[in-house]
């Protein structure tokens, strides 16, 4: 019904009044559609029905399986991902980065990063192109070192030369940062490895001493706590296909049984299990370092 021709009350019929109400409700309950952020995907869901908890106008507008990305991505207002593309977008979740020269690039979850751009909105289009390439909708782009990316001197402009200098500045900054990170990592490694190997030797000595002792380490509460941390009471076999049982191993309930024996609170039993894991993991990590040194 058009609002241009308003019907006077004296001439209004029941059907015309019902039409007015229907049109008002249709405008009030119009769907608020959100489209998948993947280029070329036309799937949508109704945000209004999702917020109000009412059924969508059509089943295909249901929000079931849809995911959202926040404003911390390359999209200032966030975005919506349909169920079909949740996995691919999650694997290539983009985060916007500012380079030392003040330009913008992307830190993609897969490790991809495009050439820095002067305008930050351009990186969204570059990421979309990257996503379409990963989906197989576009052929792979040539590497940035390919000769086709080189501008001949005769065609060089002040802007393109500035771009080249900016890239060089970024590369020099990143190289220096990587050198500093590598130097710090090597220093930390050289200090941590001897300490870790020393701790491994001490823990193995304690393990052997307690294991060979004839006393019943489960009788006293403190002894049982030390034994559970330094030796371990649960089975720690991580071989594929291993199934805990009462014949080949101590199972995965021994620590809980020890806790019940000494009336130890649940939170302390869980903490003891965590402490045991750290001890076992330290020994395992040190063994891996020793093995890597032997192989080298």
The 8 nearest C-alpha neighbors of each residue, nearest first, counted from 0:
[[1, 2, 19, 18, 22, 15, 4, 3],
 [2, 0, 3, 4, 5, 19, 22, 6],
 [1, 3, 4, 5, 0, 6, 19, 22],
 [4, 2, 1, 5, 0, 6, 7, 19],
 [3, 5, 2, 1, 6, 0, 7, 11],
 [6, 4, 2, 3, 7, 1, 8, 0],
 [5, 7, 11, 4, 10, 8, 9, 15],
 [8, 6, 10, 9, 11, 5, 4, 12],
 [7, 9, 11, 10, 6, 12, 5, 16],
 [8, 10, 7, 11, 6, 12, 13, 5],
 [11, 9, 8, 7, 6, 12, 15, 13],
 [12, 10, 8, 9, 6, 7, 15, 16],
 [11, 13, 15, 14, 16, 10, 8, 9],
 [12, 14, 16, 15, 17, 11, 18, 19],
 [15, 13, 17, 16, 12, 18, 11, 19],
 [14, 16, 18, 12, 17, 13, 19, 11],
 [15, 17, 19, 13, 18, 14, 12, 20],
 [16, 18, 14, 20, 19, 15, 21, 13],
 [19, 17, 15, 21, 16, 20, 22, 14],
 [20, 18, 16, 22, 17, 21, 23, 15],
 [19, 21, 23, 17, 18, 22, 24, 16],
 [22, 20, 18, 24, 23, 19, 25, 17],
 [21, 23, 25, 19, 24, 20, 18, 26],
 [22, 24, 20, 26, 25, 21, 27, 19],
 [25, 23, 27, 21, 26, 22, 28, 20],
 [24, 26, 22, 28, 23, 27, 29, 21],
 [27, 25, 29, 23, 24, 28, 22, 21],
 [28, 26, 24, 25, 29, 23, 22, 30],
 [29, 27, 25, 26, 24, 30, 47, 23],
 [28, 30, 26, 27, 25, 31, 24, 47],
 [31, 29, 45, 32, 47, 28, 56, 46],
 [32, 30, 45, 46, 47, 29, 33, 44],
 [31, 33, 45, 44, 30, 46, 43, 34],
 [32, 34, 43, 44, 45, 46, 31, 35],
 [35, 33, 43, 42, 36, 41, 32, 79],
 [34, 36, 80, 79, 81, 37, 42, 40],
 [35, 37, 79, 80, 78, 38, 34, 40],
 [36, 38, 35, 40, 39, 127, 80, 84],
 [39, 37, 40, 36, 127, 131, 35, 41],
 [38, 40, 41, 37, 36, 35, 131, 42],
 [41, 39, 38, 37, 42, 35, 36, 34],
 [42, 40, 39, 43, 34, 35, 38, 37],
 [43, 41, 40, 34, 35, 81, 44, 60],
 [44, 42, 34, 33, 60, 32, 35, 41],
 [43, 45, 60, 62, 61, 33, 32, 46],
 [44, 46, 32, 31, 60, 47, 30, 48],
 [47, 45, 49, 31, 48, 32, 44, 50],
 [48, 46, 50, 49, 31, 45, 30, 51],
 [49, 47, 53, 51, 55, 50, 52, 46],
 [48, 50, 46, 52, 47, 51, 45, 62],
 [51, 49, 47, 48, 52, 46, 53, 45],
 [52, 50, 48, 53, 49, 47, 46, 54],
 [53, 51, 49, 50, 48, 54, 47, 55],
 [52, 54, 48, 51, 55, 49, 50, 47],
 [53, 55, 48, 56, 52, 61, 49, 58],
 [56, 54, 57, 48, 61, 60, 45, 58],
 [57, 55, 54, 58, 60, 30, 45, 48],
 [56, 58, 55, 59, 60, 61, 54, 45],
 [59, 57, 60, 61, 55, 56, 54, 44],
 [58, 60, 57, 61, 44, 43, 55, 42],
 [61, 59, 44, 58, 45, 57, 55, 43],
 [60, 62, 44, 59, 63, 58, 55, 45],
 [63, 61, 44, 65, 64, 60, 49, 45],
 [62, 64, 61, 65, 82, 44, 66, 60],
 [65, 63, 82, 62, 66, 81, 85, 61],
 [66, 64, 81, 82, 62, 63, 80, 67],
 [67, 65, 80, 79, 64, 81, 85, 68],
 [68, 66, 79, 78, 80, 69, 65, 77],
 [69, 67, 78, 77, 79, 70, 66, 72],
 [70, 68, 77, 71, 72, 67, 78, 76],
 [69, 71, 77, 75, 72, 76, 74, 68],
 [72, 70, 69, 94, 73, 75, 74, 77],
 [71, 73, 94, 74, 70, 93, 95, 69],
 [72, 74, 95, 94, 123, 93, 75, 71],
 [73, 75, 77, 72, 76, 70, 78, 123],
 [76, 74, 70, 77, 73, 72, 71, 69],
 [77, 75, 70, 74, 78, 69, 72, 71],
 [78, 76, 70, 69, 74, 68, 75, 72],
 [77, 79, 68, 67, 36, 76, 74, 80],
 [78, 80, 67, 35, 36, 66, 68, 34],
 [81, 79, 35, 66, 65, 85, 67, 36],
 [80, 82, 65, 35, 83, 84, 85, 79],
 [83, 81, 64, 65, 85, 84, 80, 66],
 [82, 84, 81, 85, 86, 80, 87, 64],
 [85, 83, 87, 82, 86, 81, 88, 80],
 [84, 86, 82, 88, 87, 80, 83, 89],
 [85, 87, 89, 88, 84, 90, 83, 82],
 [88, 86, 90, 84, 89, 85, 91, 134],
 [89, 87, 91, 90, 85, 92, 86, 84],
 [90, 88, 92, 86, 91, 87, 85, 108],
 [89, 91, 87, 88, 92, 108, 86, 109],
 [92, 90, 108, 88, 89, 109, 107, 93],
 [91, 93, 89, 108, 88, 107, 90, 94],
 [94, 92, 107, 72, 106, 91, 73, 105],
 [93, 95, 72, 106, 105, 73, 107, 96],
 [94, 96, 105, 73, 104, 72, 106, 93],
 [97, 95, 104, 105, 103, 98, 106, 94],
 [98, 96, 103, 102, 101, 104, 99, 95],
 [97, 99, 102, 101, 100, 103, 96, 169],
 [100, 98, 101, 169, 97, 172, 102, 168],
 [99, 101, 98, 102, 165, 169, 168, 97],
 [102, 100, 98, 99, 97, 103, 117, 165],
 [101, 103, 117, 98, 116, 97, 100, 115],
 [104, 102, 97, 115, 116, 119, 96, 98],
 [103, 105, 115, 96, 95, 113, 122, 97],
 [106, 104, 95, 112, 96, 94, 107, 93],
 [105, 107, 94, 112, 93, 95, 96, 108],
 [108, 106, 93, 111, 110, 109, 91, 92],
 [107, 109, 91, 92, 110, 90, 93, 106],
 [108, 110, 107, 91, 111, 90, 92, 106],
 [111, 109, 107, 108, 112, 106, 91, 105],
 [112, 110, 107, 109, 106, 113, 108, 105],
 [111, 113, 105, 106, 107, 110, 104, 114],
 [114, 112, 104, 115, 105, 111, 125, 122],
 [113, 115, 116, 104, 112, 143, 166, 103],
 [116, 114, 104, 103, 102, 113, 117, 98],
 [115, 117, 103, 102, 118, 104, 114, 119],
 [116, 118, 102, 103, 119, 115, 101, 121],
 [119, 117, 116, 120, 121, 103, 102, 122],
 [118, 120, 103, 121, 122, 117, 116, 102],
 [121, 119, 122, 118, 123, 124, 73, 74],
 [122, 120, 119, 123, 124, 118, 125, 116],
 [121, 123, 125, 124, 120, 119, 126, 104],
 [124, 122, 126, 125, 121, 120, 73, 127],
 [125, 123, 127, 126, 122, 121, 128, 120],
 [126, 124, 122, 128, 123, 127, 129, 121],
 [125, 127, 129, 123, 128, 124, 130, 122],
 [128, 126, 130, 124, 129, 125, 131, 123],
 [127, 129, 125, 131, 126, 130, 132, 124],
 [128, 130, 126, 132, 127, 131, 125, 133],
 [131, 129, 127, 133, 132, 128, 126, 134],
 [132, 130, 134, 128, 136, 133, 129, 137],
 [131, 133, 137, 129, 135, 130, 134, 136],
 [132, 134, 130, 135, 131, 129, 136, 137],
 [135, 133, 131, 132, 136, 130, 137, 87],
 [134, 136, 132, 133, 137, 131, 138, 139],
 [135, 137, 131, 134, 132, 138, 133, 130],
 [138, 136, 132, 135, 131, 139, 134, 128],
 [137, 139, 132, 140, 135, 136, 131, 133],
 [140, 138, 132, 137, 141, 133, 135, 129],
 [139, 141, 138, 142, 132, 137, 143, 129],
 [142, 140, 145, 143, 139, 144, 147, 148],
 [143, 141, 144, 145, 140, 148, 139, 146],
 [142, 144, 145, 148, 141, 114, 146, 147],
 [145, 143, 142, 146, 148, 149, 141, 147],
 [144, 146, 143, 142, 147, 148, 141, 149],
 [147, 145, 148, 149, 144, 143, 150, 142],
 [148, 146, 145, 149, 150, 144, 143, 141],
 [147, 149, 146, 145, 143, 150, 144, 142],
 [150, 148, 146, 147, 151, 145, 144, 143],
 [149, 151, 155, 154, 152, 148, 147, 153],
 [152, 150, 154, 153, 155, 149, 148, 147],
 [151, 153, 155, 154, 150, 156, 149, 160],
 [152, 154, 151, 155, 150, 156, 149, 157],
 [155, 153, 151, 152, 150, 156, 159, 149],
 [154, 156, 152, 153, 159, 150, 151, 160],
 [157, 155, 159, 158, 160, 154, 161, 152],
 [156, 158, 160, 159, 161, 155, 162, 163],
 [157, 159, 161, 156, 160, 162, 155, 163],
 [160, 158, 162, 156, 161, 157, 155, 163],
 [161, 159, 163, 157, 162, 158, 156, 164],
 [162, 160, 164, 158, 159, 163, 165, 157],
 [161, 163, 159, 165, 160, 164, 158, 166],
 [164, 162, 160, 166, 161, 165, 167, 159],
 [163, 165, 167, 161, 166, 162, 168, 160],
 [166, 164, 168, 162, 167, 163, 161, 169],
 [167, 165, 169, 163, 168, 164, 170, 162],
 [166, 168, 164, 170, 165, 169, 171, 163],
 [167, 169, 165, 171, 166, 170, 164, 172],
 [170, 168, 166, 172, 167, 171, 173, 99],
 [169, 171, 167, 173, 172, 168, 174, 166],
 [170, 172, 174, 168, 169, 173, 167, 175],
 [173, 171, 169, 175, 174, 170, 168, 176],
 [172, 174, 176, 170, 175, 171, 177, 169],
 [175, 173, 171, 177, 172, 176, 170, 178],
 [174, 176, 178, 172, 177, 173, 171, 179],
 [177, 175, 173, 179, 178, 174, 180, 172],
 [178, 176, 180, 174, 179, 175, 181, 173],
 [177, 179, 181, 175, 176, 180, 182, 174],
 [178, 180, 182, 176, 177, 181, 183, 175],
 [181, 179, 177, 183, 182, 178, 184, 176],
 [180, 182, 184, 178, 179, 183, 177, 185],
 [181, 183, 179, 185, 180, 184, 178, 186],
 [184, 182, 186, 180, 181, 185, 187, 179],
 [185, 183, 181, 187, 186, 182, 188, 180],
 [184, 186, 188, 182, 187, 183, 189, 181],
 [187, 185, 183, 189, 188, 184, 182, 190],
 [188, 186, 184, 190, 185, 189, 191, 183],
 [187, 189, 185, 191, 190, 186, 192, 184],
 [190, 188, 186, 187, 191, 192, 185, 193],
 [191, 189, 187, 188, 192, 186, 193, 194],
 [190, 192, 188, 194, 189, 193, 187, 195],
 [191, 193, 195, 194, 189, 190, 188, 196],
 [194, 192, 196, 195, 191, 197, 190, 189],
 [193, 195, 197, 191, 192, 196, 198, 190],
 [196, 194, 198, 192, 197, 193, 191, 199],
 [195, 197, 199, 193, 198, 194, 285, 192],
 [198, 196, 194, 200, 199, 195, 193, 201],
 [197, 199, 195, 201, 200, 196, 202, 194],
 [198, 200, 196, 202, 282, 197, 201, 203],
 [199, 201, 197, 203, 198, 202, 204, 196],
 [200, 202, 198, 204, 199, 203, 205, 197],
 [203, 201, 205, 199, 204, 200, 206, 198],
 [202, 204, 206, 200, 205, 201, 199, 207],
 [205, 203, 201, 207, 206, 202, 208, 200],
 [206, 204, 208, 202, 203, 207, 209, 201],
 [207, 205, 203, 204, 209, 230, 208, 229],
 [206, 208, 210, 204, 205, 209, 211, 203],
 [209, 207, 205, 211, 206, 210, 204, 212],
 [210, 208, 212, 206, 211, 207, 205, 226],
 [209, 211, 207, 208, 212, 206, 230, 213],
 [212, 210, 208, 209, 207, 213, 206, 214],
 [213, 211, 209, 210, 214, 208, 215, 207],
 [214, 212, 211, 215, 210, 209, 216, 208],
 [213, 215, 212, 216, 218, 217, 209, 211],
 [214, 216, 217, 218, 213, 219, 212, 222],
 [217, 215, 222, 223, 218, 214, 219, 226],
 [216, 218, 223, 215, 219, 222, 220, 257],
 [219, 217, 216, 215, 220, 223, 222, 261],
 [220, 218, 222, 221, 217, 223, 216, 215],
 [219, 221, 223, 222, 261, 224, 218, 217],
 [222, 220, 224, 223, 219, 225, 226, 216],
 [223, 221, 225, 219, 216, 224, 220, 226],
 [222, 224, 217, 226, 220, 216, 221, 225],
 [225, 223, 221, 227, 222, 226, 220, 228],
 [226, 224, 222, 228, 227, 223, 229, 221],
 [225, 227, 223, 230, 229, 224, 228, 222],
 [228, 226, 231, 224, 232, 225, 230, 229],
 [227, 229, 275, 225, 226, 231, 230, 274],
 [228, 230, 226, 206, 227, 225, 231, 275],
 [231, 229, 226, 206, 227, 228, 232, 210],
 [232, 230, 227, 228, 233, 229, 226, 275],
 [231, 233, 227, 253, 254, 234, 230, 249],
 [234, 232, 251, 253, 249, 250, 231, 254],
 [233, 235, 249, 250, 236, 248, 251, 232],
 [236, 234, 237, 233, 231, 251, 250, 232],
 [235, 237, 238, 234, 241, 248, 243, 239],
 [236, 238, 235, 239, 241, 240, 234, 242],
 [239, 237, 241, 236, 240, 242, 235, 243],
 [240, 238, 241, 237, 242, 236, 243, 235],
 [239, 241, 238, 242, 237, 243, 236, 244],
 [242, 240, 239, 238, 243, 237, 236, 244],
 [243, 241, 240, 244, 250, 239, 248, 236],
 [242, 244, 250, 248, 241, 251, 245, 234],
 [243, 245, 250, 246, 248, 247, 242, 249],
 [244, 246, 248, 249, 247, 250, 243, 251],
 [247, 245, 244, 248, 249, 243, 250, 242],
 [246, 248, 245, 244, 249, 243, 250, 242],
 [249, 247, 250, 246, 234, 245, 244, 243],
 [248, 250, 234, 233, 245, 253, 251, 244],
 [251, 249, 243, 234, 244, 248, 252, 233],
 [250, 252, 233, 253, 234, 249, 243, 254],
 [253, 251, 255, 254, 250, 256, 233, 249],
 [254, 252, 256, 233, 255, 232, 251, 257],
 [253, 255, 257, 256, 252, 232, 233, 258],
 [256, 254, 258, 252, 257, 253, 259, 268],
 [255, 257, 253, 259, 258, 254, 260, 252],
 [258, 256, 260, 254, 255, 259, 253, 261],
 [257, 259, 263, 255, 256, 260, 261, 262],
 [258, 260, 262, 256, 257, 261, 255, 263],
 [259, 261, 257, 258, 262, 256, 263, 255],
 [262, 260, 258, 259, 263, 220, 257, 219],
 [261, 263, 259, 258, 260, 264, 257, 265],
 [262, 264, 258, 261, 259, 265, 267, 268],
 [265, 263, 267, 266, 268, 262, 258, 259],
 [264, 266, 268, 267, 269, 263, 258, 255],
 [265, 267, 269, 268, 264, 270, 263, 271],
 [268, 266, 270, 269, 265, 264, 271, 263],
 [269, 267, 271, 265, 270, 266, 258, 272],
 [270, 268, 272, 266, 267, 271, 265, 273],
 [269, 271, 267, 273, 272, 268, 266, 274],
 [272, 270, 274, 268, 273, 269, 267, 275],
 [271, 273, 269, 275, 270, 274, 276, 268],
 [272, 274, 270, 276, 271, 275, 269, 277],
 [275, 273, 271, 277, 276, 272, 228, 270],
 [276, 274, 228, 272, 278, 273, 277, 279],
 [275, 277, 273, 279, 274, 278, 280, 272],
 [278, 276, 280, 274, 275, 279, 281, 273],
 [279, 277, 275, 281, 276, 280, 274, 282],
 [280, 278, 276, 282, 281, 277, 275, 283],
 [279, 281, 283, 277, 282, 278, 276, 284],
 [282, 280, 284, 278, 283, 279, 277, 285],
 [281, 283, 199, 285, 279, 280, 284, 286],
 [284, 282, 280, 286, 281, 285, 279, 287],
 [285, 283, 287, 281, 286, 282, 280, 288],
 [286, 284, 288, 282, 287, 283, 196, 281],
 [285, 287, 289, 283, 284, 288, 290, 282],
 [286, 288, 290, 284, 285, 289, 291, 283],
 [289, 287, 285, 291, 286, 290, 292, 284],
 [290, 288, 292, 286, 287, 291, 293, 285],
 [289, 291, 287, 293, 292, 288, 286, 294],
 [290, 292, 288, 294, 293, 289, 287, 295],
 [293, 291, 289, 295, 290, 294, 288, 287],
 [294, 292, 290, 295, 291, 289, 288, 287],
 [293, 295, 291, 292, 290, 289, 288, 287],
 [294, 292, 293, 291, 290, 289, 288, 287]]
